Amino acid sequence: MLVLDLVLIGLAVTLDPLPLTAFLVVLPSRRGVRKGAAFTFGWLVSLAIVVTITVLATGNNPPQPNTAPSLAALAVKTALGVLLVVIAIRHIRARGRPKPPKKPPKWQEHVDDMSPWFALGLAPALQPWGLIGAGAATVVEAKLSSWESFLALFFYCVLASASYLAMEIYTAFRPDRSQTFLTSARTWIDAHTEQAIIVGSLLLGIWLIGDSLYLIT
């Protein structure tokens, strides 16, 4: 269950349309490959820090089932699952209603002059921390007693960064072709953000609730 939970959460993190949209503004900008690398590094490192802190907090000794710490972690996952379902329902109810135009964040106005250090800090600021919290609550169950355990947590961090790593590598090696791809990707995400939030939040939310309640009972 641990590995499956981490895979599902990692996929939700890497495919979250809101930070992806921001990355698709940074990467095509002037010196975008350098800033994209900084953004991706900041994204990956912040995930690794959360995993490391969680493992250290448990002393590499996961709580036993049906104990207070174990039930607390499951309660957190349940609450986050409920939150995701609520987010999905709110977006479903808002579909079809006229929406006021949103002004882009101020940092986007100066993206060509953005420093790699700013891009580095921007990544963790834009991460979906609700999903990261669900990942941390799952990592509580991990015990690093074998290479498989280390590999599972490493794979989670890489998977949760996979879309950013892939686009960064593609842009670095195919700079001319990548501009068309990045423009198309941003157009598609802009047109399907609402659907992606609804489907992703609903599916992952229901999974977290069902899985946590099953383990509690």
VODO-176393 format. One record per residue (C-alpha): residue number from 1; residue in one letter; chain; y, z, x. Coordinates in nm, 4 decimals, padded with zeros to 6 digits, always signed. Layout:
<recs>
<rec k="NUM" r="a" c="A" north="Y" up="Z" east="X"/>
...
</recs>
This chain:
<recs>
<rec k="1" r="m" c="A" north="+00.0000" up="+00.0000" east="+00.0000"/>
<rec k="2" r="l" c="A" north="+00.2372" up="+00.0819" east="+00.2872"/>
<rec k="3" r="v" c="A" north="+00.2232" up="-00.2674" east="+00.4361"/>
<rec k="4" r="l" c="A" north="+00.2519" up="-00.4388" east="+00.0965"/>
<rec k="5" r="d" c="A" north="+00.5532" up="-00.2240" east="+00.0029"/>
<rec k="6" r="l" c="A" north="+00.7236" up="-00.3055" east="+00.3343"/>
<rec k="7" r="v" c="A" north="+00.6543" up="-00.6781" east="+00.2923"/>
<rec k="8" r="l" c="A" north="+00.8053" up="-00.6857" east="-00.0581"/>
<rec k="9" r="i" c="A" north="+01.1085" up="-00.4801" east="+00.0424"/>
<rec k="10" r="g" c="A" north="+01.1556" up="-00.6851" east="+00.3605"/>
<rec k="11" r="l" c="A" north="+01.1539" up="-01.0075" east="+00.1580"/>
<rec k="12" r="a" c="A" north="+01.4072" up="-00.8635" east="-00.0864"/>
<rec k="13" r="v" c="A" north="+01.6365" up="-00.7604" east="+00.2013"/>
<rec k="14" r="t" c="A" north="+01.6241" up="-01.0922" east="+00.3849"/>
<rec k="15" r="l" c="A" north="+01.6751" up="-01.2975" east="+00.0660"/>
<rec k="16" r="d" c="A" north="+01.9539" up="-01.0882" east="-00.0848"/>
<rec k="17" r="p" c="A" north="+02.2123" up="-01.3554" east="-00.1761"/>
<rec k="18" r="l" c="A" north="+02.5286" up="-01.1516" east="-00.1190"/>
<rec k="19" r="p" c="A" north="+02.4978" up="-01.0826" east="+00.2573"/>
<rec k="20" r="l" c="A" north="+02.3439" up="-01.4289" east="+00.3004"/>
<rec k="21" r="t" c="A" north="+02.6596" up="-01.5804" east="+00.1537"/>
<rec k="22" r="a" c="A" north="+02.8693" up="-01.3897" east="+00.4069"/>
<rec k="23" r="f" c="A" north="+02.6476" up="-01.5074" east="+00.6923"/>
<rec k="24" r="l" c="A" north="+02.6866" up="-01.8658" east="+00.5709"/>
<rec k="25" r="v" c="A" north="+03.0622" up="-01.8203" east="+00.6132"/>
<rec k="26" r="v" c="A" north="+03.0315" up="-01.6770" east="+00.9640"/>
<rec k="27" r="l" c="A" north="+02.7755" up="-01.9185" east="+01.1101"/>
<rec k="28" r="p" c="A" north="+02.9600" up="-02.2516" east="+01.0473"/>
<rec k="29" r="s" c="A" north="+03.2912" up="-02.1111" east="+01.1754"/>
<rec k="30" r="r" c="A" north="+03.4414" up="-02.1754" east="+01.5189"/>
<rec k="31" r="r" c="A" north="+03.2054" up="-02.0337" east="+01.7860"/>
<rec k="32" r="g" c="A" north="+02.9782" up="-01.9514" east="+01.4955"/>
<rec k="33" r="v" c="A" north="+02.6568" up="-01.9434" east="+01.6986"/>
<rec k="34" r="r" c="A" north="+02.7918" up="-01.6573" east="+01.9106"/>
<rec k="35" r="k" c="A" north="+02.9220" up="-01.4686" east="+01.6066"/>
<rec k="36" r="g" c="A" north="+02.6015" up="-01.5417" east="+01.4160"/>
<rec k="37" r="a" c="A" north="+02.3975" up="-01.3987" east="+01.7021"/>
<rec k="38" r="a" c="A" north="+02.6103" up="-01.0837" east="+01.6977"/>
<rec k="39" r="f" c="A" north="+02.5724" up="-01.0553" east="+01.3195"/>
<rec k="40" r="t" c="A" north="+02.1940" up="-01.1010" east="+01.3401"/>
<rec k="41" r="f" c="A" north="+02.1680" up="-00.8496" east="+01.6234"/>
<rec k="42" r="g" c="A" north="+02.3693" up="-00.5933" east="+01.4271"/>
<rec k="43" r="w" c="A" north="+02.1525" up="-00.6542" east="+01.1196"/>
<rec k="44" r="l" c="A" north="+01.8263" up="-00.6142" east="+01.3126"/>
<rec k="45" r="v" c="A" north="+01.9396" up="-00.3116" east="+01.5142"/>
<rec k="46" r="s" c="A" north="+02.0655" up="-00.1237" east="+01.2078"/>
<rec k="47" r="l" c="A" north="+01.7257" up="-00.1745" east="+01.0424"/>
<rec k="48" r="a" c="A" north="+01.5491" up="-00.0508" east="+01.3553"/>
<rec k="49" r="i" c="A" north="+01.7755" up="+00.2551" east="+01.3679"/>
<rec k="50" r="v" c="A" north="+01.6928" up="+00.3466" east="+01.0065"/>
<rec k="51" r="v" c="A" north="+01.3195" up="+00.3111" east="+01.0750"/>
<rec k="52" r="t" c="A" north="+01.3433" up="+00.5160" east="+01.3962"/>
<rec k="53" r="i" c="A" north="+01.5436" up="+00.7947" east="+01.2341"/>
<rec k="54" r="t" c="A" north="+01.2986" up="+00.8094" east="+00.9429"/>
<rec k="55" r="v" c="A" north="+00.9950" up="+00.8342" east="+01.1720"/>
<rec k="56" r="l" c="A" north="+01.1658" up="+01.0983" east="+01.3873"/>
<rec k="57" r="a" c="A" north="+01.2631" up="+01.2950" east="+01.0767"/>
<rec k="58" r="t" c="A" north="+00.8972" up="+01.3170" east="+00.9730"/>
<rec k="59" r="g" c="A" north="+00.7931" up="+01.4052" east="+01.3273"/>
<rec k="60" r="n" c="A" north="+00.5481" up="+01.1137" east="+01.3080"/>
<rec k="61" r="n" c="A" north="+00.3545" up="+01.3309" east="+01.0644"/>
<rec k="62" r="p" c="A" north="+00.3706" up="+01.1830" east="+00.7137"/>
<rec k="63" r="p" c="A" north="+00.3711" up="+01.4411" east="+00.4327"/>
<rec k="64" r="q" c="A" north="+00.0404" up="+01.5021" east="+00.2632"/>
<rec k="65" r="p" c="A" north="-00.0049" up="+01.3594" east="-00.0884"/>
<rec k="66" r="n" c="A" north="+00.1153" up="+01.5784" east="-00.3762"/>
<rec k="67" r="t" c="A" north="+00.3285" up="+01.7974" east="-00.1498"/>
<rec k="68" r="a" c="A" north="+00.6999" up="+01.8500" east="-00.2069"/>
<rec k="69" r="p" c="A" north="+00.8142" up="+01.6080" east="+00.0710"/>
<rec k="70" r="s" c="A" north="+00.5715" up="+01.3395" east="-00.0472"/>
<rec k="71" r="l" c="A" north="+00.6775" up="+01.3743" east="-00.4096"/>
<rec k="72" r="a" c="A" north="+01.0437" up="+01.3700" east="-00.3038"/>
<rec k="73" r="a" c="A" north="+00.9957" up="+01.0362" east="-00.1228"/>
<rec k="74" r="l" c="A" north="+00.8194" up="+00.8919" east="-00.4269"/>
<rec k="75" r="a" c="A" north="+01.0957" up="+01.0227" east="-00.6526"/>
<rec k="76" r="v" c="A" north="+01.3532" up="+00.8436" east="-00.4352"/>
<rec k="77" r="k" c="A" north="+01.1559" up="+00.5178" east="-00.4613"/>
<rec k="78" r="t" c="A" north="+01.1277" up="+00.5614" east="-00.8375"/>
<rec k="79" r="a" c="A" north="+01.5014" up="+00.6239" east="-00.8709"/>
<rec k="80" r="l" c="A" north="+01.5818" up="+00.3180" east="-00.6608"/>
<rec k="81" r="g" c="A" north="+01.3405" up="+00.1133" east="-00.8715"/>
<rec k="82" r="v" c="A" north="+01.5166" up="+00.2279" east="-01.1885"/>
<rec k="83" r="l" c="A" north="+01.8519" up="+00.1404" east="-01.0311"/>
<rec k="84" r="l" c="A" north="+01.7312" up="-00.2115" east="-00.9505"/>
<rec k="85" r="v" c="A" north="+01.6075" up="-00.2617" east="-01.3072"/>
<rec k="86" r="v" c="A" north="+01.9425" up="-00.1401" east="-01.4417"/>
<rec k="87" r="i" c="A" north="+02.1241" up="-00.3845" east="-01.2118"/>
<rec k="88" r="a" c="A" north="+01.9037" up="-00.6680" east="-01.3396"/>
<rec k="89" r="i" c="A" north="+01.9667" up="-00.5725" east="-01.7046"/>
<rec k="90" r="r" c="A" north="+02.3428" up="-00.5554" east="-01.6477"/>
<rec k="91" r="h" c="A" north="+02.3423" up="-00.9023" east="-01.4957"/>
<rec k="92" r="i" c="A" north="+02.1285" up="-01.0360" east="-01.7813"/>
<rec k="93" r="r" c="A" north="+02.3738" up="-00.8990" east="-02.0378"/>
<rec k="94" r="a" c="A" north="+02.6700" up="-01.0401" east="-01.8456"/>
<rec k="95" r="r" c="A" north="+02.5305" up="-01.3943" east="-01.8383"/>
<rec k="96" r="g" c="A" north="+02.7379" up="-01.6399" east="-02.0352"/>
<rec k="97" r="r" c="A" north="+03.0455" up="-01.4206" east="-02.0391"/>
<rec k="98" r="p" c="A" north="+03.3596" up="-01.5596" east="-01.8751"/>
<rec k="99" r="k" c="A" north="+03.4190" up="-01.4015" east="-01.5370"/>
<rec k="100" r="p" c="A" north="+03.7554" up="-01.3626" east="-01.3681"/>
<rec k="101" r="p" c="A" north="+03.7743" up="-01.5521" east="-01.0386"/>
<rec k="102" r="k" c="A" north="+03.7013" up="-01.3344" east="-00.7383"/>
<rec k="103" r="k" c="A" north="+03.9204" up="-01.3456" east="-00.4329"/>
<rec k="104" r="p" c="A" north="+03.7182" up="-01.3819" east="-00.1133"/>
<rec k="105" r="p" c="A" north="+03.7285" up="-01.0820" east="+00.1238"/>
<rec k="106" r="k" c="A" north="+04.0209" up="-01.0809" east="+00.3641"/>
<rec k="107" r="w" c="A" north="+03.7957" up="-01.1123" east="+00.6661"/>
<rec k="108" r="q" c="A" north="+03.6918" up="-01.4605" east="+00.5481"/>
<rec k="109" r="e" c="A" north="+04.0510" up="-01.5821" east="+00.5816"/>
<rec k="110" r="h" c="A" north="+04.0326" up="-01.5171" east="+00.9559"/>
<rec k="111" r="v" c="A" north="+03.6677" up="-01.6019" east="+01.0151"/>
<rec k="112" r="d" c="A" north="+03.7478" up="-01.8637" east="+01.2822"/>
<rec k="113" r="d" c="A" north="+03.9293" up="-01.5979" east="+01.4841"/>
<rec k="114" r="m" c="A" north="+03.6666" up="-01.3296" east="+01.4220"/>
<rec k="115" r="s" c="A" north="+03.5308" up="-01.1642" east="+01.7347"/>
<rec k="116" r="p" c="A" north="+03.1573" up="-01.1190" east="+01.7931"/>
<rec k="117" r="w" c="A" north="+03.2171" up="-00.7429" east="+01.7863"/>
<rec k="118" r="f" c="A" north="+03.3559" up="-00.7694" east="+01.4340"/>
<rec k="119" r="a" c="A" north="+03.0545" up="-00.9777" east="+01.3307"/>
<rec k="120" r="l" c="A" north="+02.8278" up="-00.7156" east="+01.4874"/>
<rec k="121" r="g" c="A" north="+02.9818" up="-00.4427" east="+01.2709"/>
<rec k="122" r="l" c="A" north="+03.0000" up="-00.6630" east="+00.9636"/>
<rec k="123" r="a" c="A" north="+02.6211" up="-00.6957" east="+00.9389"/>
<rec k="124" r="p" c="A" north="+02.5352" up="-00.3302" east="+00.8631"/>
<rec k="125" r="a" c="A" north="+02.8390" up="-00.3048" east="+00.6367"/>
<rec k="126" r="l" c="A" north="+02.7003" up="-00.5849" east="+00.4181"/>
<rec k="127" r="q" c="A" north="+02.3360" up="-00.4780" east="+00.4138"/>
<rec k="128" r="p" c="A" north="+02.1846" up="-00.3937" east="+00.0716"/>
<rec k="129" r="w" c="A" north="+02.1572" up="-00.0213" east="+00.1377"/>
<rec k="130" r="g" c="A" north="+01.9699" up="+00.0452" east="-00.1849"/>
<rec k="131" r="l" c="A" north="+01.6884" up="-00.1754" east="-00.0596"/>
<rec k="132" r="i" c="A" north="+01.7146" up="-00.0257" east="+00.2886"/>
<rec k="133" r="g" c="A" north="+01.6787" up="+00.3175" east="+00.1272"/>
<rec k="134" r="a" c="A" north="+01.3626" up="+00.2019" east="-00.0504"/>
<rec k="135" r="g" c="A" north="+01.2314" up="+00.0847" east="+00.2858"/>
<rec k="136" r="a" c="A" north="+01.3128" up="+00.4202" east="+00.4454"/>
<rec k="137" r="a" c="A" north="+01.1361" up="+00.6065" east="+00.1623"/>
<rec k="138" r="t" c="A" north="+00.8317" up="+00.3883" east="+00.2301"/>
<rec k="139" r="v" c="A" north="+00.8461" up="+00.4381" east="+00.6078"/>
<rec k="140" r="v" c="A" north="+00.8136" up="+00.8132" east="+00.5413"/>
<rec k="141" r="e" c="A" north="+00.4450" up="+00.7394" east="+00.4767"/>
<rec k="142" r="a" c="A" north="+00.3981" up="+00.5759" east="+00.8190"/>
<rec k="143" r="k" c="A" north="+00.2173" up="+00.7422" east="+01.1088"/>
<rec k="144" r="l" c="A" north="+00.2481" up="+00.5703" east="+01.4455"/>
<rec k="145" r="s" c="A" north="-00.1025" up="+00.6455" east="+01.5666"/>
<rec k="146" r="s" c="A" north="-00.2147" up="+00.2913" east="+01.6489"/>
<rec k="147" r="w" c="A" north="-00.0777" up="-00.0465" east="+01.7496"/>
<rec k="148" r="e" c="A" north="-00.1239" up="-00.1637" east="+01.3895"/>
<rec k="149" r="s" c="A" north="+00.1272" up="+00.0982" east="+01.2709"/>
<rec k="150" r="f" c="A" north="+00.3858" up="-00.0107" east="+01.5276"/>
<rec k="151" r="l" c="A" north="+00.3235" up="-00.3726" east="+01.4381"/>
<rec k="152" r="a" c="A" north="+00.3736" up="-00.3040" east="+01.0648"/>
<rec k="153" r="l" c="A" north="+00.7141" up="-00.1435" east="+01.1212"/>
<rec k="154" r="f" c="A" north="+00.8174" up="-00.4105" east="+01.3715"/>
<rec k="155" r="f" c="A" north="+00.7111" up="-00.6810" east="+01.1257"/>
<rec k="156" r="y" c="A" north="+00.9155" up="-00.5135" east="+00.8511"/>
<rec k="157" r="c" c="A" north="+01.2323" up="-00.5238" east="+01.0642"/>
<rec k="158" r="v" c="A" north="+01.1731" up="-00.8861" east="+01.1638"/>
<rec k="159" r="l" c="A" north="+01.0861" up="-00.9932" east="+00.8085"/>
<rec k="160" r="a" c="A" north="+01.3992" up="-00.8246" east="+00.6704"/>
<rec k="161" r="s" c="A" north="+01.6002" up="-01.0278" east="+00.9244"/>
<rec k="162" r="a" c="A" north="+01.3979" up="-01.3502" east="+00.9048"/>
<rec k="163" r="s" c="A" north="+01.6448" up="-01.5666" east="+00.7126"/>
<rec k="164" r="y" c="A" north="+01.9257" up="-01.4783" east="+00.9547"/>
<rec k="165" r="l" c="A" north="+01.7080" up="-01.5324" east="+01.2616"/>
<rec k="166" r="a" c="A" north="+01.5884" up="-01.8694" east="+01.1299"/>
<rec k="167" r="m" c="A" north="+01.9370" up="-01.9995" east="+01.0508"/>
<rec k="168" r="e" c="A" north="+02.0756" up="-01.8720" east="+01.3817"/>
<rec k="169" r="i" c="A" north="+01.8012" up="-02.0429" east="+01.5823"/>
<rec k="170" r="y" c="A" north="+01.8287" up="-02.3662" east="+01.3838"/>
<rec k="171" r="t" c="A" north="+02.2070" up="-02.3783" east="+01.4295"/>
<rec k="172" r="a" c="A" north="+02.1794" up="-02.3071" east="+01.8024"/>
<rec k="173" r="f" c="A" north="+01.9302" up="-02.5901" east="+01.8633"/>
<rec k="174" r="r" c="A" north="+02.0458" up="-02.8393" east="+01.5979"/>
<rec k="175" r="p" c="A" north="+02.4227" up="-02.7852" east="+01.5727"/>
<rec k="176" r="d" c="A" north="+02.4977" up="-03.1248" east="+01.4157"/>
<rec k="177" r="r" c="A" north="+02.2241" up="-03.1245" east="+01.1534"/>
<rec k="178" r="s" c="A" north="+02.2725" up="-02.7569" east="+01.0766"/>
<rec k="179" r="q" c="A" north="+02.6228" up="-02.8023" east="+00.9320"/>
<rec k="180" r="t" c="A" north="+02.4899" up="-03.0109" east="+00.6438"/>
<rec k="181" r="f" c="A" north="+02.2067" up="-02.7659" east="+00.5863"/>
<rec k="182" r="l" c="A" north="+02.4359" up="-02.4600" east="+00.5898"/>
<rec k="183" r="t" c="A" north="+02.6755" up="-02.6236" east="+00.3444"/>
<rec k="184" r="s" c="A" north="+02.3892" up="-02.7135" east="+00.1103"/>
<rec k="185" r="a" c="A" north="+02.2395" up="-02.3650" east="+00.1403"/>
<rec k="186" r="r" c="A" north="+02.5686" up="-02.1983" east="+00.0550"/>
<rec k="187" r="t" c="A" north="+02.6225" up="-02.4294" east="-00.2423"/>
<rec k="188" r="w" c="A" north="+02.2735" up="-02.3531" east="-00.3723"/>
<rec k="189" r="i" c="A" north="+02.3139" up="-01.9766" east="-00.3277"/>
<rec k="190" r="d" c="A" north="+02.6535" up="-01.9790" east="-00.4980"/>
<rec k="191" r="a" c="A" north="+02.4987" up="-02.1576" east="-00.7960"/>
<rec k="192" r="h" c="A" north="+02.1914" up="-01.9332" east="-00.8172"/>
<rec k="193" r="t" c="A" north="+02.3167" up="-01.5903" east="-00.7076"/>
<rec k="194" r="e" c="A" north="+02.2995" up="-01.4472" east="-01.0589"/>
<rec k="195" r="q" c="A" north="+01.9414" up="-01.5649" east="-01.1135"/>
<rec k="196" r="a" c="A" north="+01.8324" up="-01.4395" east="-00.7707"/>
<rec k="197" r="i" c="A" north="+01.9773" up="-01.0926" east="-00.8332"/>
<rec k="198" r="i" c="A" north="+01.8125" up="-01.0711" east="-01.1762"/>
<rec k="199" r="v" c="A" north="+01.4670" up="-01.1878" east="-01.0665"/>
<rec k="200" r="g" c="A" north="+01.4639" up="-00.9993" east="-00.7361"/>
<rec k="201" r="s" c="A" north="+01.5964" up="-00.6724" east="-00.8766"/>
<rec k="202" r="l" c="A" north="+01.3671" up="-00.6827" east="-01.1793"/>
<rec k="203" r="l" c="A" north="+01.0470" up="-00.7630" east="-00.9904"/>
<rec k="204" r="l" c="A" north="+01.1028" up="-00.5213" east="-00.7024"/>
<rec k="205" r="g" c="A" north="+01.2352" up="-00.2487" east="-00.9341"/>
<rec k="206" r="i" c="A" north="+00.9288" up="-00.2649" east="-01.1597"/>
<rec k="207" r="w" c="A" north="+00.6996" up="-00.2664" east="-00.8552"/>
<rec k="208" r="l" c="A" north="+00.8656" up="+00.0414" east="-00.7019"/>
<rec k="209" r="i" c="A" north="+00.8537" up="+00.2314" east="-01.0308"/>
<rec k="210" r="g" c="A" north="+00.4914" up="+00.1420" east="-01.1056"/>
<rec k="211" r="d" c="A" north="+00.3672" up="+00.2036" east="-00.7516"/>
<rec k="212" r="s" c="A" north="+00.5466" up="+00.5381" east="-00.7208"/>
<rec k="213" r="l" c="A" north="+00.4361" up="+00.6670" east="-01.0614"/>
<rec k="214" r="y" c="A" north="+00.0770" up="+00.5650" east="-00.9825"/>
<rec k="215" r="l" c="A" north="+00.0827" up="+00.7664" east="-00.6591"/>
<rec k="216" r="i" c="A" north="+00.2491" up="+01.0639" east="-00.8288"/>
<rec k="217" r="t" c="A" north="-00.0132" up="+01.0775" east="-01.1020"/>
</recs>
